[in-house]
Amino acid sequence: MAEIKNIPDEKKSGLDALARNPLWVGLAIGILAAVIQLLLISAGGPEAYGFCVACHTRDVVNIAVNDIAGTKLAVAPLSQNAILPVLTVIGVLIGAWVSARYYEEFRTKTGSAASYLWYLLGGLLFMIFALFMGGCPYRMGLRIGYGDVVAFIGVIAIVIGVLIGIQVATKLAEREG
């Protein structure tokens, strides 16, 4: 009987193999977030502010409105004279785009005006509810690390919302297909 050998089609580089492993990616992101958090707190920033897309987006918008309209909307003290919020939001977008291009997952979508409106409405509602809870899921993770019960309740609410969203999306897909 002939022996069957499993020969891989292509060799993956060590870094590529690590980048596809959720354990190593999670560890790298966690360590990097902890270092950034340490640097921000030592620079006078509030706790659990190191990486929060909702709060940083709020600060970017508030800074722009304050500059243009001369208002005094609330901005985190660390963000008032820094470009940190702008860099965080832009960094997330650029990082996601680079990663999607590198792994050949980047695809543009076309849709109707209604689908774009629903997407915009969902994003706005997510940001509003994230700010009600005191931050986005990234910041909630940091706040849970500080022992914040409200952040834990917020994460549970997000999980429930995602499960409901999956059910709704499944029903809509079954209806269309």
Salt bridges, closest charged atoms under 4 A:
ASP16 OD2 - ARG20 NE 3.74
ASP59 OD1 - ARG58 NH2 3.12
GLU105 OE1 - ARG107 NH1 3.70
ASP148 OD2 - ARG143 NH2 2.51
